[in-house]
């Protein structure tokens, strides 16, 4: 039986260092940055920026739920005038780009309609909604909520104008 060849300590250390060198270098290098995910097909960066979209095509709005107010007006000319003012106010806000979407609800539990507003926060939305005659006269009251939705909602009014045959 042959005896193993003795390895001298300096030679053993040099061999270990040589074998460990690639692993030590890899441990010291910072990890490579992950590439950014590719933009989805058809992504329009300029449009996304114009609409204030985040990386998911979304943005923050304020959702307003209009409900029965404390002082409803009885049927008649004053009520009719108030609602003409309500629609005129909505058209003005839509033209300014502040009212993104609006519409009536079915009245369940006193909920009568919604607004989706392009407002920085709920306080700004309160100031916008306060300009509406149905709020000012107490026909309706408003609940405010932050809403995260598609930035494309800002395009609804322009598209709607092309498909409506009559204006309300």
C-alpha positions in Angstrom: 0.0 0.0 0.0 1.3 3.4 -0.9 1.4 6.2 1.5 -0.3 9.5 0.5 2.0 12.2 -0.5 2.1 14.8 2.2 1.0 18.3 1.1 2.8 21.2 2.7 0.6 23.8 4.4 1.6 26.7 2.0 0.8 24.6 -1.0 -2.6 23.6 0.4 -3.5 27.3 1.2 -2.5 28.3 -2.4 -4.7 25.5 -3.8 -7.7 26.5 -1.7 -7.3 30.2 -2.6 -7.1 29.3 -6.3 -10.3 27.3 -6.1 -12.2 29.8 -4.0 -11.2 32.9 -6.1 -14.1 32.9 -8.5 -16.6 32.6 -5.7 -15.0 35.4 -3.7 -15.1 37.7 -6.7 -18.7 37.0 -7.4 -19.6 37.7 -3.8 -18.0 41.1 -4.0 -19.5 42.3 -7.3 -22.9 44.1 -6.9 -25.7 42.1 -8.5 -26.6 43.2 -12.0 -29.5 45.5 -12.3 -32.6 43.8 -13.5 -33.7 45.2 -16.9 -36.9 47.2 -16.9 -39.9 45.2 -18.0 -40.8 45.9 -21.6 -43.6 48.3 -22.3 -46.8 46.7 -23.3 -47.6 46.5 -27.0 -49.1 49.7 -28.2 -47.9 51.8 -25.2 -48.1 55.5 -25.9 -45.7 57.2 -23.5 -46.7 60.7 -24.5 -50.4 60.0 -23.9 -49.7 58.2 -20.6 -47.8 61.3 -19.5 -50.5 63.7 -20.6 -53.1 61.7 -18.7 -51.0 61.5 -15.6 -50.8 57.7 -15.8 -48.5 55.6 -13.6 -46.7 52.6 -14.8 -49.9 50.6 -14.7 -51.9 53.1 -16.7 -53.7 54.2 -13.6 -54.1 57.3 -11.5 -55.9 58.8 -8.5 -59.2 60.5 -8.7 -61.9 61.4 -6.2 -65.1 59.5 -6.4 -68.2 61.4 -5.2 -71.4 59.6 -4.4 -74.4 61.9 -4.5 -77.2 61.0 -2.1 -80.4 62.5 -0.9 -79.8 65.8 0.8 -81.3 67.4 3.9 -83.6 69.8 2.1 -85.1 68.5 -1.1 -87.0 70.9 -3.2 -90.6 70.2 -4.1 -91.5 69.8 -7.8 -91.8 73.1 -9.6 -89.9 75.9 -11.3 -87.3 76.3 -8.5 -86.5 72.6 -8.7 -86.3 72.6 -12.5 -84.0 75.7 -12.4 -81.8 74.0 -9.8 -81.4 70.9 -12.0 -80.7 73.1 -15.1 -77.9 74.6 -13.1 -76.7 71.2 -12.0 -76.4 70.1 -15.6 -74.8 73.4 -16.7 -72.3 73.0 -13.8 -71.4 69.4 -14.8 -70.9 70.6 -18.4 -68.6 73.4 -17.2 -66.6 71.1 -15.0 -66.3 68.5 -17.8 -65.1 71.2 -20.2 -62.4 72.2 -17.7 -61.3 68.6 -17.4 -62.2 68.4 -13.7 -65.3 66.2 -14.1 -64.1 63.0 -15.6 -67.3 60.9 -15.4 -70.8 61.4 -14.1 -74.1 59.6 -14.1 -77.2 58.8 -12.1 -77.6 55.8 -9.9 -80.8 53.8 -9.2 -81.6 55.6 -5.9 -81.1 52.5 -3.8 -80.5 53.6 -0.2 -80.8 57.3 -1.3 -77.7 57.1 -3.6 -78.6 59.2 -6.7 -75.5 59.7 -8.7 -71.7 59.7 -9.0 -68.9 62.1 -10.0 -65.4 61.1 -10.7 -63.2 64.2 -10.3 -59.7 64.9 -11.4 -58.8 66.6 -8.1 -55.6 66.5 -6.1 -57.4 65.5 -2.9 -60.7 65.3 -1.1 -60.5 68.9 0.0 -60.2 70.2 -3.6 -63.1 67.9 -4.6 -65.2 69.4 -1.8 -64.6 72.8 -3.2 -65.5 71.7 -6.7 -68.7 69.9 -5.7 -69.8 72.9 -3.6 -70.3 74.8 -6.9 -73.2 72.5 -7.8 -76.7 73.9 -7.2 -78.0 70.5 -6.0 -75.4 70.6 -3.2 -75.6 74.3 -2.5 -79.5 74.1 -2.1 -79.5 70.8 -0.1 -81.2 68.6 -2.7 -78.2 66.3 -2.5 -75.3 65.6 -0.2 -71.9 64.1 -1.2 -69.7 61.4 0.1 -66.0 61.6 -1.0 -63.6 58.7 -1.6 -60.2 58.4 -3.1 -60.4 56.3 -6.2 -57.6 54.6 -8.2 -58.7 53.9 -11.7 -57.6 53.9 -15.4 -56.1 57.2 -16.5 -58.0 56.6 -19.7 -61.2 57.7 -17.9 -60.0 61.3 -18.7 -60.8 60.5 -22.4 -64.4 59.6 -21.8 -65.9 63.1 -22.2 -64.2 63.6 -25.6 -65.4 60.2 -26.8 -68.9 60.7 -25.4 -69.3 63.9 -27.3 -68.7 62.0 -30.6 -71.4 59.4 -29.9 -74.2 61.4 -28.2 -76.9 62.6 -30.6 -78.4 65.0 -28.0 -77.1 66.7 -25.0 -78.9 66.4 -21.7 
